[in-house]
């Protein structure tokens, strides 16, 4: 490897989620043509919230509305004010509320500047949402660009705005992409898959399970 580590000693163990709560989801259907985008996580600079807000300012309320779920950290407040009309802040919500919010959205956007994984990627995919995910997270390991999501190669406002424009232009395909994303989670990213990968890696490393 480029940093001098033996490639054989590096084991990847992708996480998984509990999918029992996602088995009877009812996606909301909207006919107004507006893109309903969702962000879930702490509203902080590390999550790229400042670039996301700046990107959103270039879209009209008729084309886009976005729901931001999570605690607003003080560092993000200067970037939010004045708040665009097409943004809704929910603050922290419980799992049941979040599941309903996922079901009402067309796609999740995850423009993190640095994230080890980001479980919301799998949660959104399990709810049938394609994810616009930063390459500075686990998104490139999970998402197939243009098939079940979109990989952000840069976290600039221009790149984020371009990804939103892509979602608006491809809105008619988002539900199909989201179903592919959901099937991927069911077939590769449940807790059972995670435990199987963990056991396999431990065995490879010489631990007896």
C-alpha positions as CSV (number, residue, x, y, z in Angstrom):
1,X,0.0,0.0,0.0
2,X,1.0,3.6,-0.6
3,X,1.8,4.2,3.1
4,X,3.9,1.1,3.6
5,X,1.3,-1.2,5.1
6,X,1.0,-4.8,4.1
7,X,-2.2,-5.1,2.0
8,X,-2.8,-8.6,3.4
9,X,-3.0,-7.1,6.9
10,X,-5.8,-4.7,6.1
11,X,-9.3,-6.1,6.5
12,X,-12.4,-4.3,5.6
13,X,-15.6,-4.9,7.6
14,X,-18.4,-2.8,6.4
15,X,-21.2,-2.2,8.8
16,X,-24.8,-3.3,8.7
17,X,-28.2,-2.2,10.1
18,X,-31.2,-3.7,11.7
19,X,-33.8,-3.9,8.9
20,X,-36.9,-5.3,10.7
21,X,-38.3,-1.8,11.1
22,X,-38.1,-1.2,7.3
23,X,-40.1,-4.1,6.0
24,X,-43.5,-2.4,5.6
25,X,-42.6,1.0,4.4
26,X,-45.0,3.1,2.5
27,X,-43.3,5.7,0.3
28,X,-45.2,9.0,0.0
29,X,-46.1,10.0,-3.6
30,X,-46.0,13.7,-4.7
31,X,-47.2,15.0,-8.0
32,X,-46.0,18.7,-7.9
33,X,-42.7,17.8,-9.6
34,X,-40.7,19.3,-6.7
35,X,-37.5,17.5,-5.5
36,X,-37.7,16.6,-1.8
37,X,-34.2,16.3,-0.5
38,X,-33.2,15.2,3.0
39,X,-30.1,15.7,5.2
40,X,-29.8,13.7,8.5
41,X,-27.0,14.3,11.0
42,X,-25.5,17.0,13.1
43,X,-25.6,20.4,11.4
44,X,-22.0,21.2,11.6
45,X,-19.1,22.1,9.4
46,X,-17.6,18.6,9.4
47,X,-20.8,17.3,7.8
48,X,-20.5,19.9,5.0
49,X,-23.6,21.8,6.1
50,X,-22.1,25.2,5.1
51,X,-21.5,24.0,1.5
52,X,-25.0,22.4,1.4
53,X,-26.7,25.6,2.5
54,X,-24.8,27.7,0.0
55,X,-25.7,25.3,-2.8
56,X,-29.4,25.3,-1.8
57,X,-29.6,29.1,-2.2
58,X,-29.4,28.7,-5.9
59,X,-32.7,26.8,-6.2
60,X,-36.2,28.1,-6.1
61,X,-38.9,26.8,-3.7
62,X,-40.8,25.5,-6.7
63,X,-37.9,23.2,-7.7
64,X,-36.6,22.1,-4.4
65,X,-37.4,21.7,-0.7
66,X,-35.0,20.2,1.8
67,X,-35.5,18.9,5.3
68,X,-32.6,19.1,7.7
69,X,-32.8,16.7,10.6
70,X,-30.5,17.0,13.5
71,X,-29.0,19.3,16.2
72,X,-27.8,22.7,14.9
73,X,-24.3,23.4,16.3
74,X,-23.4,27.0,16.9
75,X,-20.7,27.0,14.2
76,X,-23.4,26.4,11.6
77,X,-25.7,29.3,12.5
78,X,-23.8,32.0,10.5
79,X,-24.2,29.9,7.4
80,X,-27.9,29.3,7.9
81,X,-28.9,33.0,8.4
82,X,-30.8,34.3,6.6
83,X,-32.6,31.0,6.1
84,X,-33.9,30.1,2.6
85,X,-37.6,29.5,2.4
86,X,-37.2,26.0,1.0
87,X,-35.4,24.7,4.1
88,X,-37.2,23.0,7.0
89,X,-35.4,22.3,10.3
90,X,-36.8,19.5,12.5
91,X,-34.1,19.4,15.2
92,X,-33.5,15.9,16.6
93,X,-36.3,13.3,16.1
94,X,-37.0,9.8,17.4
95,X,-36.7,6.7,15.2
96,X,-40.4,6.6,14.3
97,X,-40.5,10.2,13.3
98,X,-37.3,9.8,11.3
99,X,-38.7,6.8,9.4
100,X,-41.7,8.9,8.3
101,X,-39.3,11.7,7.2
102,X,-37.3,9.2,5.1
103,X,-40.5,7.9,3.5
104,X,-41.5,11.4,2.5
105,X,-38.2,12.2,0.7
106,X,-36.9,11.6,-2.8
107,X,-33.2,11.3,-1.9
108,X,-30.7,11.8,0.9
109,X,-27.8,14.1,0.5
110,X,-24.6,13.5,2.6
111,X,-21.9,16.0,1.8
112,X,-19.6,15.2,4.7
113,X,-16.1,16.5,4.7
114,X,-14.8,13.6,6.7
115,X,-16.8,10.6,7.9
116,X,-15.7,7.1,8.8
117,X,-18.9,5.6,7.6
118,X,-22.2,7.4,8.1
119,X,-25.0,5.0,9.1
120,X,-27.6,7.3,7.7
121,X,-26.5,6.2,4.2
122,X,-27.7,2.7,4.9
123,X,-30.8,3.9,6.7
124,X,-31.8,6.0,3.8
125,X,-31.1,3.2,1.3
126,X,-33.1,0.8,3.4
127,X,-36.0,3.3,3.1
128,X,-35.8,3.2,-0.7
129,X,-33.8,6.4,-1.2
130,X,-30.9,7.0,-3.5
131,X,-28.1,8.8,-1.7
132,X,-26.0,11.6,-2.9
133,X,-22.9,10.8,-0.9
134,X,-19.5,12.4,-0.4
135,X,-16.4,10.4,-1.4
136,X,-15.0,11.4,2.0
137,X,-17.2,8.8,3.6
138,X,-18.2,5.2,3.0
139,X,-20.4,6.2,0.1
140,X,-18.0,5.1,-2.7
141,X,-17.8,1.6,-1.1
142,X,-21.6,1.3,-1.0
143,X,-23.1,3.4,-3.8
144,X,-22.9,2.7,-7.5
145,X,-22.8,6.1,-9.2
146,X,-25.8,6.7,-11.4
147,X,-27.4,3.3,-10.5
148,X,-28.5,3.6,-6.9
149,X,-27.0,6.9,-6.0
150,X,-24.6,9.7,-6.8
151,X,-21.0,10.1,-5.6
152,X,-19.8,13.7,-4.8
153,X,-16.2,13.9,-5.9
154,X,-15.9,17.4,-4.4
155,X,-17.6,19.1,-1.4
156,X,-17.6,22.6,-2.9
157,X,-21.0,24.4,-3.2
158,X,-20.7,24.2,-6.9
159,X,-20.3,20.4,-6.9
160,X,-23.2,20.0,-4.4
161,X,-25.4,22.2,-6.5
162,X,-24.5,20.2,-9.5
163,X,-25.6,17.0,-7.7
164,X,-28.9,18.6,-6.7
165,X,-29.5,19.6,-10.3
166,X,-28.8,16.0,-11.4
167,X,-31.4,14.8,-8.9
168,X,-33.9,17.3,-10.2
169,X,-33.2,16.4,-13.8
170,X,-33.5,12.6,-13.0
171,X,-36.4,12.8,-10.6
172,X,-38.5,10.4,-12.6
173,X,-35.8,7.7,-12.0
174,X,-35.1,8.3,-8.3
175,X,-37.8,5.9,-7.1
176,X,-36.3,3.1,-9.3
177,X,-32.8,4.0,-8.1
178,X,-34.0,4.0,-4.5
179,X,-35.5,0.5,-4.9
180,X,-32.1,-0.7,-6.1
181,X,-30.5,0.9,-3.1
182,X,-33.0,-0.8,-0.8
183,X,-32.3,-4.2,-2.4
184,X,-28.6,-3.7,-2.0
185,X,-29.0,-3.1,1.8
186,X,-31.2,-6.2,2.1
187,X,-28.7,-8.4,0.3
188,X,-25.4,-7.0,1.7
189,X,-25.8,-4.6,4.6
190,X,-28.0,-6.1,7.3
191,X,-26.7,-6.8,10.8
192,X,-26.5,-10.5,9.8
193,X,-24.2,-9.6,6.9
194,X,-22.0,-7.5,9.2
195,X,-21.6,-10.2,11.8
196,X,-20.7,-12.7,9.0
197,X,-18.0,-10.3,7.7
198,X,-16.7,-9.7,11.2
199,X,-16.5,-13.4,11.9
200,X,-14.7,-14.1,8.6
201,X,-12.2,-11.3,9.3
202,X,-11.5,-12.5,12.8
203,X,-11.0,-16.0,11.6
204,X,-8.6,-14.7,8.9
205,X,-6.7,-12.8,11.5
206,X,-6.2,-16.0,13.5
207,X,-8.8,-15.6,16.2
208,X,-11.0,-18.6,17.1
209,X,-14.7,-17.8,17.2
